[in-house]
Amino acid sequence: MAYRADNVPSFSRDGKSLYFSSNRSGVFEIWKIPITGGTAVQMTQNGGFVAFESVDGRTLYYTQTATGSSSLWRIATAGGNPEKCWTA
């Protein structure tokens, strides 16, 4: 990959972490990093571009693509299997 792009940041509800989209794995996925710095953790495995945490902080909602229509997905912020919750 010629360049790395980190895009579309959003804060966790508790303000302690930052979610962002990055192509550091070869495709755009959602990553999470503490706002104090540290190692980023990959949150999605099936693509991810725009992400927002639920009000209770238990669920991460995200789209898979940067352009065109994309289904809405969700995954527990603690990890687990993603679920499609709305189809574009």
Protein Blocks (a to p, Z undefined) as FASTA:
>chain_A
ZZdcdehiaddfkopaccdddfklopacdddddfkbpjdddfbfnbpfbdcddfkopacc
ddfbfgdjdddddddfkbpcdddfbdZZ
